[in-house]
Amino acid sequence: MFSFKKISWTCLLLAACTVLSGCMKDAPSQSTYEEYFRTSIQSYDLYKEYFDIAKLEKLNGWKENEQYEIKGSAVLRAKVGYLELLADVADKLEAQAKTDGSVGMTMGLGLMARGMGGENKVFREFWTQQQEKKAIPAPLLARQAAMTAERFENLLQWSDQLVQDNYGAIISRQLKKGDELTRIYTLSFRQTEKGWMGFNAR
């Protein structure tokens, strides 16, 4: 005869082994890795606001002391083109200027330096090309119609300067909606009482 008591103990031992093996995984699970990867990407304003995550891929993983390192790639798809991004930055600048008087002063000084460096001319050429292609987005055309020519150009030039300063190493003025970027990250995870947790992305 089978012993119900013996069978019960056997089931409990198997269950305990399953739980322990789950808690003592040698590497973060795919879901843990992807969740932390997405959070890390979206902590960067450019990607959070203007890009969708099209694909995540794990390239390699290795144990390093008490940590686990994962090298992964992310394919990011642009939700807007460069001029749409510029229009959004211009809107934010205008809103900020209404409550912060230093914005206008910073813009004026910055535009002087920009003019000396020749970037004003480069941007004007780009703008003219986009006009000839009839590629200027409606929000920018509406803003242009509502402002003096000088103020509009200053706002546009300074918006471009901010985008180039902050994101110029990542995107160019030729960015189009639907364009894809591939970014490589190394993610660090640490084993805790609640399992593997990400704590650094670079």
N, C-alpha and C positions, 0 to 999 in steps of 0.2 A: 504493500500500500504506500501511496505517496503521503508524505507528511506536509500538511498545509502550512505548519509553522516553518518547516525547512524551506518550502517554496517562497514564503513571504520574506524570509531573511535573504534569500538569494536575489529576489527582485529588488529589495532595498539596497543590497550591495551593488547590483548592476546600475541602479539609478544614481547612487553616490559616485560611482566611477565615471558615469557619463557627465555629471555635473562638474566633477573635479577636472576632467579632461577638457571640458569647455572653458573653464576658468583659467586653465594653465596653457592656453594656446601659445605657441612659440612666436606668432606673428599676428598683427591686427587682421581682422576679417575684412573682406572686400567692402562690406557695407560701412564699416568703421573708417576705412581708408577713404572711400568716396565721399562720405559725409564731411570729414575733416578737410578734404581737398576742396570741395565746393565752398565750404565756409571760408577757407583761406583765400580763395580766388575772389569771392564776393566782398571781402573786407577791403578790397582796393576799389576806390570810387569809380575809376574808369571802367573796370570790368563789370561792376555791380550795376551801373546805370546804362552803359552803352553796348554791352556784349551779352550774348547768351552762351552758356556752356554747351557746345555741340557734342563733345566727346572727351572722356577721361580714359587714360590708359596707364596701367602699371608697367613700368619698364624694368625695374629691378628692386630688390629688397634685401636687406642684410641686418644682422644683429651687431650692435656696437655698444659694448659694455652692457649697461642695464636698459639701453634704448633699442628701438628698432627703427631703421631708416628705410624710407621708400622713395625711390626716384620715379616720378610720374610725369606724363605729358598731358596738357589740356589743349584742346582745340576750341577756340573762342570765335564766335560768329558775330560780326558787327550788326547791331540793330539799326544803326543810323550811319549816314555818310559824314564826311568831315564837316561840311557846311551846316548840317543839322546839329552836330555836336557844338559847332561854333555859335549857332543861334541860341542854344541852351545856355552856354557860358555867358553870352551877352545879356540874356535875361537875368541871370543871377547877379551879374555885375551891376546892372541897372537897379535892381532891388536893393542890393547892398549899399550902393551909393546914396540912396535916399535916407539911410539911417546912419551912415558912417562917412563923415566929411573927408577922412583921410584917403578914401578910395580915389577921388578926383586928383589929389596931389600926387599919389603914387602912380596913377596912370600918366599924368603929365610928364613926370620925371622919366618914367620908363619909356615913353614914346620918344623922348629926346634921344635917349641912348640907342633905342631901336633904329631911329632914323640915321644916326651916325654909323651904325653897323650895316646898313643897306637892306635890312629885312623888310622895311616898308615897301621898297620897290619890288622885292620878290613877291610879296603878298599881293600887291596891286596887279602884277602880271597874272598871278593865279586867279584873282577875282575877275579880271577881264576875260580870261579863257572860259571861266564858268558862265559868265554872262553871255558870251557868244554861243555857248552850248545850250543856253536857256536852262541852266541847271541850278539857279539860285532858288532855294526853298521859299515857300510862301511867307513864313514868319519873318524871314530876313527882308523880303521885299516890302512887307507891311511896315516893319520898323524903319526901313530906309525912307519910305514915303512920309513917315510921321516925324522925322528929325531933319535938322539941317545937314547938308552934305558933309561939313567938317566934323560935326559931332558924331555922325554915323560912322565915318571912316575911322575916327579916333577910337570909338567903341569897338569896332570890328578889328582894328589893328591890335588893340590891347588884348582882346579876347584870344586872338591868334597867338599872341606872345605868351599868354598864360598856358594855353594848350601845348605849345611847343616846349616851354620850360618844363612842364610837368610830365608830358606824355610823348615828347618828340622822339625819344629813344624807342618808342613802341609803335607809334602810328605816324603816318605821313599825311600831307594834305590830299593825297590821292585816295584816301580811304573811302570805300563805297559800301553802302548797305549790302550785307551778305558776304563781305570779304572775311576770310578766316585767318586767324593768327594761331600759331602753336607756341605755347609757353612751357618750359621745363621747370619743375619744382623738385626740391628734396624736402620731404616731410618727416618730422621726428615724432615718434610715439613713445610713451612711457607706460609701463604696466602698473596699474593701480588696483585697489580692492574692487573697483567696479569694472575691471577689464582694461584693455588698451585705450589710452587717450592721447590725442595729438596735442602737442604743445609748441611746435615751432615749424614754420614753413619758410623756405628761402629759395 
